[in-house]
Amino acid sequence: MPPRVIPFGRPMFGDAERQAVLDVLAGPTLTHGPRVRAFEARFAEITGAPHAIAVGSCTAGMELVWRSIGLGPGDEVIVSAQTHVATAHAVIMTGATPVFADSEPVTGNVDPTLLESLVTPRTRAIAVVHYLGLPADLDAIRSVAGRNGLFLLEDCALSLGGRYRDAHTGLIGDAGCFSFYPVKHITTGEGGMVITRHADLARRIESMRAFGLDRSDPAARRHPGAYDVVGPGANHRMGELAGALGLCQLDRLADFLARRSANDAVLVGRLRRIAEETGALRVLGDGGDSAGSHPRHTDTVDAPGRVNRAAPPAEADPRRPARICRSIVLADRLVPQRDSIIMALSDAGIGTSVYYPRPVPCFTWYRRTFGDGPATRVPVAAAISRGSIALPIGPHLDSTDMTAIADALGSILCGTRA
Ligand SMILES: *Cc1c(COP(=O)(O)O)cnc(C)c1O
């Protein structure tokens, strides 16, 4: 039998999505229509957001947030170093300067203990990513932001469904931006959403999303041409085709999240065993998170001695992840073999990814623009970039796939000599 083919991601479209798109094509309204408005309303309902604004992409959403608070040249924003380049680029596009903060090693999320030392008189904001769908340490981050009067943006591109205590990610800070790019939790092809608690910020983003007009919705204009321009703006609208897809995908979000979480639990169980037996890897983000499907305080742990039942119960972990994938970090001796391990997995039919190939300050343009200094100050993020492999847990896969991934990885590692 040929090996199972296990792609890293696959859009989950069915009859509902196909019909929804055909319905849009059958009508006259391709933009400024009811589907995007309904998508925003449903997204707000699901996340509990007072305001949700659909945009062309997560990156466009982040740039709109920054422009809406008047960020510009001379301003600094503290940004997670271990993130998609978009988190930093959105700052760059306004003329402001990102100042990079390293990760903490267990999860790859930003190390909140580093933030305060990066604050200068020019600092206006902090931008953190919820790395791979595990919420960052928002209590600590928010208190630094609060003490220093900084705006807090959450890059939630990978954390749809992720919560921190009672709040959806994106609502602890001042704004949260989501992505509907194909490999995210839900997809509209391209697309994004901004959520915020602040009505005034929402109004500015809505206006800037559509040329800075005083009314973004032509249907609300009593007669053609009845609008004024009250500010600069871009065209970062979402169209009706994307909105129709988004509505269908939200109907399936709970199912997608449950499948990811179940897959992750199976995969992590297997990966822990490989880690213990071979010492070849560690599981990123393993240790300390209560959510997902693996309970924390049980005696069915596969790490003997991990659970001390006599100890007082740890304070409940506020993080409720919505993981997009599961990354392993190879032991140092195997890091030089990382790319050949990835190729061996690919030969076995298993798609992987690397989140992210370099910390942002280590990419060529950032080094050329800001020098080598910032790149040398993010060693933890750099180690994750060098040594990690992201394994798929998407809803297109099941527990048999998870077992196949772990088995393939285990036998590749056995055959790999450092
Ligand atoms: C995918 C991603 C983005 C970019 O999202 P777009 O919708 O493609 O602009 C930004 N940040 C993170 C963390 C991402 O994973």
Boltz pocket constraint, residues with backbone or C-beta under 6 A from the ligand:
constraints:
  - pocket:
      binder: B
      contacts: [[A, 56], [A, 57], [A, 58], [A, 59], [A, 60], [A, 83], [A, 84], [A, 86], [A, 87], [A, 129], [A, 155], [A, 157], [A, 158], [A, 178], [A, 179], [A, 180], [A, 181], [A, 191], [A, 192]]
      max_distance: 6.0
